Structure formats: structure tokens, C-alpha cells
């Protein structure tokens, strides 16, 4: 697999241009601990973490990881959006290990898949997670065929204890440690793998995206230019940390400048509005669904949001009228990046763009990302302006998918990382997304694989075949709809939800509209006609519909 960003000559060029450097985020945290030790790094559910405390906690957890794991080994982290999450990410860099970030709402099946796919045998958690003891999660993993050797328990004060599992016996220990000098001597560099996070691709189960510091440091530098960041800015991070948008906004950019970041362990729109005012946030990071919820809640009226000057949004289509309404009511400029967890930034809007450019396009293509457009046969059609599929090679792209060479063959083409969208680029370099080449459903900024949903629904004993499609939705952008054929009795949303919940499937994969048909629409050649299925499912007003002729007759 050829990853252009890591070619030595290309990497040297990125350093020369100032996009890449020699520091990891753990290095930035150490620097901040020396220069602004008492300044607040994170505010999370009432807990405040200074840069000095942050750095100390990173040392303690890094020394524990170095005692437990060889350099380059993976460990799972199942944590809410909190100071502990960011400590664990930095501890991976400082100990030369690799953090496997799992979404806080991940279901049992997804947790097992990500742990086993990465080979992680150590897990970092709080004593309880989403009202369940951490030990129960380990028991689930064991029952599902994956053994955890050690569970490191952390809280807002840092690592507190460790549970070891051997021969079916659980023992409790103090947090292990090796000398800090030994730990730091094996620290990862900014171009080394330090994190894996999941993405819902187009071919089924979640994949593990390879993350290294310099790619998200470059992303952050692009944001600095777009919104004129300063160390005095305060970030309100509403996007969960394990995912790309949440990483650059609340972990990378803020540490690089020594900014304060405000987090929420569970998203609540009224709490977010309160925190923006109380903490005097200047920059908000949220997906479109979240800012639409913000506009619709009564608590926005009379809220003190005078300090907010910019909102970064994305992850899904940004609706023009709602974005304009946000600017008029809140007074902050709406900015966005176009890209993905795999690609990083491809285009972006800035404070210097007009309202039309900011709100009706995905921004100007970033020169250093060397974007080209390709047609369905893989031919370069960049000069036409599209529509075409973007391919990029630049300082923000990932190394590919961990342990999945077949998926990497699909991810890269012509030396570039390929996006699943169809876009156009106008004469001024502004990009617009006009279509999608893949089976993705984008619900509330979350990419959901239609194929994965189909496989899960078809496992239900009453279902013969399923076709999952996006259903337009005013709040979430899209919801999950499925058309199904069945053996006999119809299946319902409630029945499928209960079935998937019993299997430990993550909630974001549950269908929200079910249409039962005699046969799925077919295109020439016998394939399911997804366009016809989309129109069929979108035309229904109820969540459960039975369109079989034998029933209606």
C-alpha cells in the first residue's frame, strides 16, 4: 500500500512547508505544563484539569502502559468525552503504545469487534461506564471469545487501580509503573501510529483508521488559519472525542495553543448553551444536527452567547437556511471542513469568505491536499470541474485501515486516498458535494454502513432480504430506512430493535422505518435498485408499513 503522506521525501516537504513538525500532542502537553501550569486545559462535568495536572496524569498512565505492554502494542479505551479520554490518548504517545478509541455508546458487538480486530488485551475504563460496572464489560468480552488481561481504572484524578484476569480469577492491584525516563525513551514520534479509531465504511463492519499526530496537527493548523485561533480562545467541544472531528477540535488544536476546552460526557443541548455562556466559549464544534437542536430549544432565547465568534460544523450536509439563521440569532460565523476520518481536511471555509461561499459551498479546495477528480472508470477528469470522485494526497491523510489490506486496495487509487462522494469544483476553487457513490447513511453526522445494517437485519429469522437506505429527515439529515422481504409475518421497527439490542448491537445501527414488500426493486442485471428503494421508503409516512399485495388484497 502506497501512502503518499508517509513517503520520506513528501514528509520532508510537509515539514519544510510548516504543516508537520517534531512534536506530538503529549509533547505539547508537557510544554504547556511548564509554561502555563495552572491554566485550565479541560472542563468536563464540573471537573477542572490544569495543564500541570494533565501532564502528571499522562505520566502516571504512560508508565502503567509501559509496564503492561511492549512498544507498539494496542490497548482499548472505552471512556466518555472527558479529561480521562484525552489523558489516555497522550499516554499512548508517551509510552509508545496505540490507543484504540471506541465510541462511548458502542454496543457489545462493536466493542468485541474493535478489541479483537486490533488485538487489544488491555482495557482502560472508569469503574463504571454508562451505568454498568467496567468488570461487566470485561465479562461480556470473555463470553464473546475475547480475553482481557488487564483492566486499568481511571477517574478525573488519574489512574487509580488495576484488575488482572488470569485463569478465570480477578485480582486487584495498584497501578503498575516503570520509571518515567524509561517510558519517555520509548515514546512515539509524530509520524508513528498512536491511535486507531473506527469508521463506518461502505463494506460492512467498522474499520480501524490509523492515526498519527502530524496528520491532525496539520488539520489543526488549517483551522488556525480559517478562524484566526489564539491561545485565549475557548473551545466548546460537542463532538465525541474518538472521531476525527472531535479529535482535532478538542484534543489537537487546543493543546497546540494551550487553550481551554469544555466537554460534555453526554450531549444535552440546553447544557451546551449554558456552558457556552458560563465558560465564555469563543469557538463551538458541533455537527449540523446539534446546532439545529440549539436553534429549536427555548433556552436559546436570552442565553449569554456574546463570546461565541465561530462555529465549526460538518460531518453531514450543512443546511443553508438553518446555518444563516444560526449566524443571525447567535452572531457567530459558521465554518466547515469537507473531508473524512480517513482523509482529514480537503476543503474549508474561512472567516474571509462571503456568506454565500461559507454557507452554500464546502469551501475552497486546500492546495496542499493535491485533490484530483475521477470518473466511474477511474479516469482523471479534474479539468472538467466534475462531477467526479475526489482523490487526495496531502499532510492530513491517514495511513489506511489497520489489518485490512483488501479495504486499503479500495481506499487508494492513483496514489491518492479516495472519497465516497461526487463533487464539483468551480472556477474559484470552491467545492460542492452533489452526490454519493457509496452505500452510506449519514445520520446526525455519523456515517453508517448500509451494508452493515442489511447484514444485521437479514440475520433476523423472519427476514429474507433487506435493503437499507437513507430517509430524509429535517433534524438528523437522514435516518435509517429498510425495505425487507419476509418469510411470512411482517417485521416491525420495535421487533428489529429488540432483536438487535439482544445481540448487543450499537443503537446507531437500528432501523427507524421498515417497509415490507413482496420483492425488492431490481435494476438491469438483477441488482437491487437502491434509487427505487430510496424513493419507495421515503414515500411512506409511518415507521411500519406493509406493502405486500397479498396482504393489501
C-alpha positions as CSV (number, residue, x, y, z in Angstrom):
1,X,0.0,0.0,0.0
2,X,1.4,3.4,-1.0
3,X,0.5,6.1,1.4
4,X,1.8,9.4,-0.1
5,X,1.8,11.3,3.2
6,X,4.4,8.9,4.7
7,X,6.8,8.8,1.7
8,X,10.1,10.2,3.1
9,X,10.5,12.9,0.5
10,X,6.9,14.0,0.8
11,X,7.1,14.0,4.6
12,X,10.2,16.2,4.4
13,X,8.3,18.6,2.1
14,X,5.4,18.9,4.6
15,X,7.9,19.7,7.4
16,X,9.6,22.3,5.2
17,X,6.2,23.9,4.4
18,X,5.4,24.0,8.1
19,X,2.5,21.6,8.1
20,X,4.3,18.9,10.0
21,X,6.7,19.2,13.0
22,X,8.7,17.2,15.5
23,X,6.2,17.3,18.5
24,X,3.4,15.0,19.4
25,X,0.4,16.2,21.4
26,X,1.9,14.7,24.6
27,X,4.9,16.9,23.9
28,X,2.7,20.0,23.6
29,X,1.0,19.0,26.9
30,X,4.4,18.8,28.6
31,X,5.4,22.2,27.2
32,X,2.1,23.7,28.5
33,X,2.7,22.2,31.9
34,X,6.0,24.1,32.1
35,X,4.8,27.4,30.6
36,X,1.2,27.7,31.7
37,X,0.9,25.1,34.5
38,X,-2.1,26.5,36.3
39,X,-4.1,27.4,33.3
40,X,-7.2,25.2,32.7
41,X,-6.9,22.6,30.0
42,X,-10.3,20.8,30.3
43,X,-13.6,21.5,31.9
44,X,-15.8,18.3,32.0
45,X,-18.9,17.8,34.0
46,X,-17.7,20.1,36.8
47,X,-14.1,18.7,36.9
48,X,-11.3,21.1,36.0
49,X,-8.0,19.9,34.8
50,X,-4.9,22.2,34.7
51,X,-2.1,21.6,32.3
52,X,0.2,20.6,35.2
53,X,-2.4,18.0,36.4
54,X,-3.0,16.8,32.8
55,X,0.7,16.2,32.2
56,X,1.1,14.4,35.6
57,X,-1.8,12.1,34.8
58,X,-0.3,11.4,31.4
59,X,3.0,10.4,33.0
60,X,1.2,8.0,35.5
61,X,-0.9,6.3,32.9
62,X,2.0,6.1,30.4
63,X,4.2,4.5,33.0
64,X,1.5,1.9,33.6
65,X,1.1,1.2,29.9
66,X,4.8,0.8,29.5
67,X,4.8,-1.7,32.4
68,X,2.0,-3.7,30.8
69,X,2.6,-3.6,27.1
70,X,5.6,-3.7,24.7
71,X,6.1,-0.8,22.4
72,X,3.6,-0.7,19.5
73,X,1.0,-2.9,21.3
74,X,-2.6,-1.8,21.4
75,X,-4.9,-1.1,24.3
76,X,-8.7,-0.3,24.3
77,X,-10.1,2.8,25.8
78,X,-13.9,3.0,26.5
79,X,-14.4,6.4,28.0
80,X,-16.8,9.3,27.9
81,X,-15.8,12.6,26.4
82,X,-13.8,13.7,29.5
83,X,-10.3,14.6,30.7
84,X,-9.6,10.9,31.1
85,X,-10.1,10.3,27.4
86,X,-7.5,12.9,26.5
87,X,-5.1,11.7,29.1
88,X,-5.3,8.2,27.7
89,X,-4.6,9.4,24.1
90,X,-1.5,11.3,25.3
91,X,-0.3,8.4,27.4
92,X,-0.3,6.2,24.3
93,X,2.1,8.6,22.6
94,X,4.3,9.0,25.6
95,X,4.5,5.2,26.2
96,X,4.9,4.2,22.5
97,X,1.6,2.2,22.6
98,X,-1.5,2.5,20.4
99,X,-4.9,3.6,21.8
100,X,-8.0,2.0,20.3
101,X,-10.7,4.6,20.7
102,X,-14.2,3.3,21.0
103,X,-17.3,5.4,20.9
104,X,-18.9,5.9,24.4
105,X,-22.2,4.5,23.1
106,X,-20.7,1.4,21.4
107,X,-22.7,-1.8,21.8
108,X,-21.3,-5.1,23.0
109,X,-20.8,-6.5,19.5
110,X,-18.9,-3.4,18.3
111,X,-16.7,-3.4,21.4
112,X,-15.7,-7.0,20.8
113,X,-15.1,-6.4,17.1
114,X,-12.8,-3.4,17.7
115,X,-10.9,-5.1,20.6
116,X,-10.3,-8.3,18.6
117,X,-9.6,-6.6,15.3
118,X,-6.9,-4.5,16.9
119,X,-5.6,-7.3,19.2
120,X,-6.0,-5.2,22.3
121,X,-5.8,-7.2,25.5
122,X,-5.6,-4.3,27.9
123,X,-8.6,-2.0,28.5
124,X,-8.8,1.5,30.1
125,X,-12.1,2.5,31.6
126,X,-13.8,4.2,34.6
127,X,-15.1,2.0,37.4
128,X,-18.4,2.1,35.6
129,X,-19.5,3.2,32.1
130,X,-23.0,4.3,31.2
131,X,-24.3,2.9,34.5
132,X,-22.7,-0.5,34.1
133,X,-19.6,-1.8,36.0
134,X,-16.4,-2.0,34.0
135,X,-16.0,-5.6,35.1
136,X,-19.3,-6.4,33.3
137,X,-17.8,-5.3,30.0
138,X,-14.8,-7.5,30.5
139,X,-17.1,-10.4,31.3
140,X,-19.0,-9.7,28.1
141,X,-15.8,-9.8,26.1
142,X,-14.8,-13.1,27.7
143,X,-18.2,-14.6,26.9
144,X,-17.8,-13.4,23.3
145,X,-14.4,-15.0,22.9
146,X,-12.0,-12.2,23.6
147,X,-9.9,-12.2,26.8
148,X,-8.8,-9.0,28.5
149,X,-5.6,-9.5,30.6
150,X,-5.7,-6.2,32.5
151,X,-8.3,-3.5,33.2
152,X,-6.9,-0.1,34.2
153,X,-9.4,2.0,36.1
154,X,-9.1,5.8,35.8
155,X,-11.1,8.7,37.1
156,X,-10.8,12.5,37.0
157,X,-7.9,12.3,39.4
158,X,-6.0,9.9,37.1
159,X,-5.3,6.1,37.1
160,X,-6.5,4.6,40.4
161,X,-6.2,0.8,40.3
162,X,-5.8,-2.2,38.0
163,X,-7.7,-5.5,37.7
164,X,-5.8,-8.5,36.4
165,X,-7.6,-11.6,34.8
166,X,-5.9,-15.0,34.8
167,X,-7.4,-18.5,34.7
168,X,-10.8,-17.0,35.4
169,X,-9.7,-15.3,38.5
170,X,-9.8,-11.5,39.0
171,X,-7.2,-9.8,41.2
172,X,-6.9,-6.2,42.1
173,X,-3.6,-4.3,42.2
174,X,-2.0,-0.9,42.4
175,X,-1.4,0.8,39.1
176,X,1.9,-0.7,37.8
177,X,4.7,1.6,36.8
178,X,8.2,1.7,35.2
179,X,10.5,4.8,35.6
180,X,9.4,7.8,33.7
181,X,12.8,8.1,32.0
182,X,12.3,4.5,30.6
183,X,8.8,5.4,29.5
184,X,9.7,8.6,27.7
185,X,12.6,6.9,25.9
186,X,10.1,4.7,24.0
187,X,7.7,7.5,23.2
188,X,6.1,7.6,19.7
189,X,7.2,10.2,17.2
190,X,4.7,12.4,15.4
191,X,4.7,10.2,12.3
192,X,4.2,6.9,14.2
193,X,0.9,5.1,14.7
194,X,-0.5,6.2,18.1
195,X,-4.3,5.7,17.8
196,X,-6.9,3.6,16.0
197,X,-10.5,4.8,15.7
198,X,-13.4,3.2,14.0
199,X,-15.2,4.3,10.9
200,X,-18.4,3.0,9.3
201,X,-17.2,2.3,5.7
202,X,-19.2,1.1,2.8
203,X,-18.4,-2.6,3.0
204,X,-19.8,-3.8,6.3
205,X,-18.1,-3.9,9.7
206,X,-16.4,-0.9,11.2
207,X,-12.8,-0.5,10.1
208,X,-9.9,0.8,12.2
209,X,-8.4,4.1,10.8
210,X,-4.7,4.7,11.5
211,X,-4.0,7.9,13.3
212,X,-0.6,9.7,13.8
213,X,0.0,13.1,15.4
214,X,1.2,15.1,12.4
215,X,-1.9,14.5,10.3
216,X,-4.2,16.1,12.8
217,X,-1.6,18.7,13.7
218,X,-1.7,19.8,10.1
219,X,-5.5,19.7,10.2
220,X,-5.4,22.0,13.2
221,X,-3.1,24.4,11.5
222,X,-5.6,24.7,8.7
223,X,-8.2,25.6,11.2
224,X,-6.0,28.2,12.9
225,X,-5.8,30.0,9.5
226,X,-9.5,29.6,8.8
227,X,-10.8,31.1,12.1
228,X,-7.8,33.1,13.4
229,X,-7.3,30.9,16.6
230,X,-5.4,32.4,19.5
231,X,-4.4,30.9,22.9
232,X,-7.2,32.9,24.5
233,X,-9.9,31.1,22.6
234,X,-12.1,28.7,24.5
235,X,-13.3,25.6,22.6
236,X,-16.8,24.1,23.3
237,X,-16.4,20.6,22.0
238,X,-19.8,18.9,21.4
239,X,-18.5,16.1,19.1
240,X,-17.3,12.9,20.9
241,X,-13.5,12.5,21.1
242,X,-12.9,9.2,19.4
243,X,-13.9,10.5,16.0
244,X,-11.9,12.8,13.7
245,X,-14.0,16.0,14.1
246,X,-13.8,15.6,17.9
247,X,-10.1,14.9,17.8
248,X,-8.8,17.9,16.0
249,X,-11.2,20.3,17.8
250,X,-10.8,19.2,21.4
251,X,-7.5,17.3,21.6
252,X,-5.0,18.5,19.0
253,X,-5.7,22.2,18.2
254,X,-6.4,23.2,21.8
255,X,-3.2,21.5,23.2
256,X,-1.1,23.1,20.4
257,X,-2.2,26.6,21.6
258,X,-2.8,25.9,25.3
259,X,-6.5,26.7,25.0
260,X,-9.2,25.8,27.5
261,X,-11.7,23.1,26.2
262,X,-15.2,22.5,27.6
263,X,-16.5,18.9,27.2
264,X,-19.8,17.1,27.9
265,X,-19.8,13.4,28.8
266,X,-23.3,13.1,27.3
267,X,-24.7,15.7,24.9
268,X,-27.5,17.9,26.1
269,X,-28.4,20.9,24.0
270,X,-29.5,23.1,27.0
271,X,-26.4,22.2,29.0
272,X,-24.3,23.1,26.0
273,X,-25.9,26.5,25.8
274,X,-25.4,27.0,29.5
275,X,-21.7,26.0,29.3
276,X,-21.0,28.3,26.4
277,X,-22.2,31.2,28.4
278,X,-20.7,30.2,31.8
279,X,-17.2,29.3,30.3
280,X,-17.2,32.1,27.8
281,X,-16.6,29.8,24.9
282,X,-15.5,31.5,21.7
283,X,-15.5,28.5,19.3
284,X,-18.1,25.8,19.1
285,X,-17.6,22.4,17.4
286,X,-20.7,20.5,16.6
287,X,-22.4,18.6,13.8
288,X,-25.4,20.1,11.9
289,X,-27.9,18.1,14.0
290,X,-26.6,19.6,17.2
291,X,-26.8,23.2,16.0
292,X,-30.3,22.7,14.6
293,X,-31.3,21.4,18.1
294,X,-29.7,24.5,19.5
295,X,-31.9,26.7,17.3
296,X,-35.0,24.8,18.3
297,X,-34.7,24.9,22.1
298,X,-36.4,27.6,24.1
299,X,-33.3,28.1,26.2
300,X,-31.5,29.8,23.3
301,X,-33.7,32.9,24.0
302,X,-32.0,35.1,26.5
303,X,-28.8,32.9,26.6
304,X,-25.5,34.7,27.0
305,X,-23.6,33.8,23.9
306,X,-21.8,37.1,23.2
307,X,-18.3,35.5,23.4
308,X,-19.0,32.9,20.6
309,X,-17.4,34.1,17.4
310,X,-17.2,30.9,15.2
311,X,-18.9,27.5,14.9
312,X,-17.2,24.7,13.1
313,X,-19.7,22.2,11.8
314,X,-19.7,19.3,9.3
315,X,-19.9,15.6,9.2
316,X,-23.1,15.9,7.1
317,X,-24.8,18.4,4.8
318,X,-25.0,21.9,6.3
319,X,-28.4,23.4,5.5
320,X,-28.2,26.9,4.2
321,X,-31.3,28.4,5.8
322,X,-30.6,26.9,9.2
323,X,-26.9,28.0,9.1
324,X,-27.9,31.5,8.1
325,X,-30.5,31.5,11.0
326,X,-27.7,30.5,13.4
327,X,-25.5,33.4,12.3
328,X,-28.3,35.9,12.6
329,X,-29.5,34.7,16.0
330,X,-26.2,33.8,17.7
331,X,-23.8,36.2,15.9
332,X,-21.1,33.6,15.3
333,X,-19.8,32.7,11.8
334,X,-20.5,29.2,10.5
335,X,-17.4,27.4,9.2
336,X,-16.8,23.9,7.9
337,X,-14.3,21.5,6.5
338,X,-15.1,18.9,3.9
339,X,-13.3,15.6,4.4
340,X,-13.5,12.4,6.4
341,X,-11.9,10.4,9.2
342,X,-9.6,8.9,6.7
343,X,-8.7,12.0,4.6
344,X,-8.7,14.8,7.0
345,X,-9.3,18.2,5.5
346,X,-9.9,18.6,1.8
347,X,-11.6,21.9,1.5
348,X,-12.7,24.6,4.1
349,X,-14.4,27.9,4.5
350,X,-12.9,30.7,6.5
351,X,-13.8,34.0,8.2
352,X,-12.7,35.8,5.0
353,X,-15.3,34.0,2.8
354,X,-18.6,35.7,1.9
355,X,-21.8,34.3,3.5
356,X,-22.7,32.7,0.1
357,X,-19.3,31.0,0.0
358,X,-19.4,29.9,3.6
359,X,-23.0,28.6,3.6
360,X,-23.6,27.3,0.1
361,X,-20.3,25.5,-0.6
362,X,-17.9,23.2,1.3
363,X,-15.2,25.8,0.9
364,X,-12.1,26.3,-1.2
365,X,-10.0,23.2,-2.0
366,X,-6.8,23.3,0.1
367,X,-3.9,23.4,-2.3
368,X,-1.6,21.1,-0.3
369,X,-4.2,18.3,-0.5
370,X,-3.4,17.9,-4.2
371,X,-7.0,16.9,-5.0
372,X,-8.0,15.3,-8.3
373,X,-11.4,14.3,-9.6
374,X,-12.1,10.9,-11.1
375,X,-15.0,9.4,-13.1
376,X,-16.6,6.0,-12.5
377,X,-13.8,4.3,-14.6
378,X,-11.0,5.9,-12.6
379,X,-10.0,8.5,-15.3
380,X,-8.8,11.9,-14.2
381,X,-11.4,14.5,-15.0
382,X,-10.2,17.3,-12.8
383,X,-10.1,19.8,-15.7
384,X,-13.9,19.5,-16.2
385,X,-14.7,20.6,-12.7
386,X,-16.8,17.4,-12.2
387,X,-19.0,15.9,-11.0
388,X,-16.3,13.5,-10.0
389,X,-15.0,11.5,-7.1
390,X,-12.2,13.3,-5.2
391,X,-8.9,11.6,-4.6
392,X,-6.3,13.4,-2.3
393,X,-2.7,13.1,-1.2
394,X,-1.7,15.6,1.5
395,X,-0.5,16.1,5.0
396,X,-3.8,15.1,6.7
397,X,-4.5,11.7,5.1
398,X,-4.3,8.6,7.3
399,X,-2.0,5.5,6.8
400,X,-5.0,3.4,5.7
401,X,-7.0,0.8,7.6
402,X,-5.3,-1.3,10.3
403,X,-5.0,-5.0,9.4
404,X,-7.3,-4.8,6.3
405,X,-5.2,-4.9,3.0
406,X,-8.3,-5.6,0.9
407,X,-10.0,-2.4,2.2
408,X,-6.8,-0.4,1.6
409,X,-6.7,-1.5,-2.0
410,X,-10.2,0.1,-2.4
411,X,-9.2,3.2,-0.4
412,X,-6.3,4.2,-2.6
413,X,-6.2,4.9,-6.3
414,X,-3.6,6.5,-8.5
415,X,-1.6,7.3,-5.3
416,X,-4.4,9.1,-3.7
417,X,-6.9,8.4,-0.9
418,X,-10.4,8.2,-2.5
419,X,-13.6,9.8,-1.1
420,X,-17.1,8.2,-1.4
421,X,-18.7,11.4,-2.7
422,X,-19.3,13.1,-6.0
423,X,-18.3,16.8,-6.0
424,X,-17.9,19.7,-8.3
425,X,-15.3,22.5,-8.1
426,X,-16.0,25.9,-9.6
427,X,-13.6,28.3,-11.3
428,X,-12.7,29.9,-8.0
429,X,-11.8,26.6,-6.4
430,X,-15.0,26.1,-4.2
431,X,-16.2,22.6,-3.7
432,X,-19.8,21.4,-3.6
433,X,-20.9,17.9,-2.7
434,X,-23.5,16.8,-5.3
435,X,-23.9,13.1,-4.7
436,X,-22.6,9.9,-3.1
437,X,-21.0,6.9,-4.7
438,X,-21.3,4.6,-1.7
439,X,-23.9,2.9,0.5
440,X,-23.6,5.3,3.4
441,X,-26.3,6.7,5.6
442,X,-25.3,9.9,7.4
443,X,-27.4,10.3,10.5
444,X,-26.6,13.2,12.8
445,X,-23.0,13.4,11.4
446,X,-22.4,9.7,12.0
447,X,-21.5,7.6,8.9
448,X,-23.5,4.3,8.9
449,X,-22.8,1.5,6.5
450,X,-26.0,0.5,4.7
451,X,-24.4,-2.9,4.1
452,X,-23.8,-3.5,7.8
453,X,-27.4,-2.6,8.6
454,X,-28.6,-5.0,5.8
455,X,-26.5,-7.8,7.2
456,X,-27.8,-7.3,10.7
457,X,-31.5,-7.1,9.6
458,X,-31.1,-10.2,7.4
459,X,-29.9,-12.2,10.4
460,X,-33.4,-11.8,11.9
461,X,-35.2,-15.2,11.4
462,X,-38.2,-13.6,9.8
463,X,-36.3,-11.6,7.2
464,X,-35.4,-13.0,3.8
465,X,-33.7,-9.9,2.2
466,X,-33.1,-6.3,3.3
467,X,-32.1,-3.1,1.5
468,X,-31.1,-0.2,3.8
469,X,-31.4,3.3,2.6
470,X,-31.3,6.9,3.9
471,X,-34.6,8.5,4.7
472,X,-34.5,12.4,4.6
473,X,-35.0,13.9,8.0
474,X,-35.2,17.6,9.0
475,X,-33.3,17.2,12.3
476,X,-30.8,14.4,11.7
477,X,-30.3,14.9,7.9
478,X,-31.0,11.2,7.3
479,X,-32.5,8.3,9.2
480,X,-32.2,4.6,8.6
481,X,-34.9,3.0,6.5
482,X,-35.1,-0.6,5.3
483,X,-37.2,-2.4,2.7
484,X,-37.5,-6.1,3.5
485,X,-38.9,-9.3,2.2
486,X,-40.1,-11.7,4.8
487,X,-40.9,-15.4,5.2
488,X,-44.4,-14.8,6.5
489,X,-45.4,-12.3,9.2
490,X,-44.1,-8.7,8.8
491,X,-41.3,-7.4,11.0
492,X,-41.5,-4.1,12.7
493,X,-39.2,-1.4,13.9
494,X,-39.9,-2.4,17.5
495,X,-39.2,-6.1,16.8
496,X,-35.9,-5.4,15.0
497,X,-34.8,-3.0,17.7
498,X,-35.4,-5.6,20.4
499,X,-33.7,-8.3,18.3
500,X,-30.6,-6.1,17.7
501,X,-30.5,-4.9,21.3
502,X,-30.4,-8.6,22.5
503,X,-27.4,-9.1,20.2
504,X,-25.5,-6.2,21.7
505,X,-25.6,-4.2,18.5
506,X,-24.9,-0.4,18.8
507,X,-28.0,1.8,18.8
508,X,-26.9,3.9,15.8
509,X,-27.5,0.8,13.6
510,X,-31.2,0.3,14.5
511,X,-33.6,0.8,11.6
512,X,-36.1,3.6,12.1
513,X,-38.5,2.8,9.2
514,X,-39.4,-0.7,7.9
515,X,-41.3,-1.3,4.7
516,X,-42.3,-4.9,3.9
517,X,-42.6,-5.7,0.2
518,X,-43.2,-8.8,-2.0
519,X,-40.0,-8.2,-3.9
520,X,-37.2,-5.6,-3.7
521,X,-37.0,-3.4,-6.8
522,X,-34.3,-4.7,-9.2
523,X,-32.1,-2.9,-11.8
524,X,-30.8,-4.4,-15.0
525,X,-28.6,-7.3,-14.2
526,X,-30.6,-8.3,-11.2
527,X,-29.1,-6.0,-8.6
528,X,-31.3,-4.2,-6.1
529,X,-32.2,-0.8,-7.4
530,X,-31.2,1.4,-4.5
531,X,-32.7,4.5,-6.1
532,X,-36.1,2.9,-6.4
533,X,-35.8,1.6,-2.8
534,X,-35.0,5.1,-1.5
535,X,-38.0,6.5,-3.3
536,X,-40.2,3.7,-2.0
537,X,-39.2,4.0,1.6
538,X,-39.1,7.8,1.7
539,X,-42.7,7.9,0.4
540,X,-44.0,6.2,3.5
541,X,-45.2,8.3,6.4
542,X,-45.3,5.6,9.1
543,X,-42.4,3.8,10.7
544,X,-44.0,0.4,9.9
545,X,-45.6,-0.2,6.5
546,X,-46.7,-3.5,4.8
547,X,-47.0,-3.1,1.0
548,X,-47.3,-6.8,0.1
549,X,-50.1,-7.3,-2.5
550,X,-51.4,-10.5,-0.8
551,X,-51.9,-8.6,2.4
552,X,-53.5,-5.4,0.9
553,X,-55.8,-7.5,-1.3
